Amino acid sequence: MTIQDPIRFDHVATNGIRLHVAAAGPADGSLIFLLHGFPEFWYGWRNHIGPLAERGFHVVAPDQRGYNLSDKPKGVSNYDLDQLAADVVGLADHFGQKSFDVVGHDWGGTVGWWLAARCPGRLRRLAVLNAAHPAVWVEAMRNNPAQRQKSRYVQLFRIPHLPEFLIGLDRSKSLARGFRDSTRAEAFTRADLDKYGVAWSQPGALTAMINYYRAALRKPFSPAASYKVSQPTLLIWGKQDAYAIPDLAEASIRLCSHGRIVYLDGATHWVQHDEPERVTTLLAEFLRPPSQP
């Protein structure tokens, strides 16, 4: 685990709930939110918090609502993308920052895409790791047979109660198996998986985590092509992703006025775990304030 800069833990009130956050780096540094995806928590950024903080960034990695030690409000509507985006804006307000950058993986990237449209005056720059724009993702699941096949697990998640019952039945081993395709041998150690297991066992966590999918599938998105992203955008994409076809990356970046894709040919969906040093370097270069050399 590469966490060198001391991490400060806290619970922060935002948008009517309390989120557990991990923070590092100078409080007056450029604010970066690291948003994890399914089924991780702040610990999914364990290889990046320290190195980014050492470069002078104020790094904040929350447990998103429903995960680990953050609040888990009941009801699918509480996991709508508008609520998830409002959580991040509330965190920025807490830290006294009008503008901020977002780095998001998987569902964290989805929240980042949504912030770009909902809060253009707050989001400075967006870096997304293996996450399509949500409207692109939903359209592909409906219209692209290859993506439907990769997203077949999502159909199970639609069913109330059953998926969390099945996951709980095998003590969340099925969630841990999802990490197995990572291409770096030490990406997920036994000790790491034990920490994930504790997070997954928090009361209400499994239902809350799955409610992200249920809420997105109920949301009436506009046609994907109608969404425009004006912020500078970096999309890092592991080409061995078992859950998303590369076409989603191309379709998402076409929505961006100032966007580029970096493909990592040997990386999987767990791109930041497969190639942590490369991802940290890409993020630091992209997020460096213009005044820095």
Secondary structure, DSSP 8 states (H G I E B T S, - for coil): ----S--EEEEEEETTEEEEEEEES-TTS-EEEEE--TT--GGGGTTTHHHHHHTT-EEEEE--TTSTTS---SSGGGGSHHHHHHHHHHHHHHTT-S-EEEEEETHHHHHHHHHHHH-TTTEEEEEEES---HHHHHHHHHH-HHHHHHTHHHHHHTSSSHHHHHHHHTTTHHHHHTTTT-SSTTSS-HHHHHHHHHHHTSTTHHHHHHHHHHHHHHS----GGG--B-S-EEEEEETT-SSS-THHHHHHHTTBSSEEEEEETT--S-HHHHSHHHHHHHHHHHH--TT--
